[in-house]
């Protein structure tokens, strides 16, 4: 069964699709390249399901990600659909430590999403930016003051807390 046939199976719940695709990625039943190639041409809801499967898989085993995954999710941060944005941010948070010198594009797009009207988008953005800050790369020279400014204007305490914990760790 192809990814397309599987996604279009109306008898499966969306959560079942996400979990199964994630399992396929971890078991190498499908390649991450194959999933990204498929997702790039699909509507936002399908793309979000594919990215969520990548998020689940990279949470369990970040090493399945390669630079193409980073580039893909860095780009999809610019999409309109909130679910695409928040799943992409979570993937970046899961894999940032693998690509410490290649995060410039991701950081720019994450900072743009830090003021998104959606709480989940902002929470996921905070998670990703915090993981990047904790890496203590040269990016922190510009990222730390930017995140401090984002934290000051963030209204939700739960999101502020994510930023503030990362700021403390990055400042040590």
Secondary structure, DSSP 8 states (H G I E B T S, - for coil): --HHHHHT-TTS-HHHHHHHHHHHHHHTSS-HHHHHHHHHTS-HHHHHHHHHHHHHHHHH-GGG--HHHHHHHHHHTTSS-HHHHHHHHHHHHHHGGG-TTS-HHHHHHHHHHTT-S-HHHHHHHHHHHHHHHTT--TTHHHHHHHHHHHHHH---HHHHHHHHHHHHHHH-
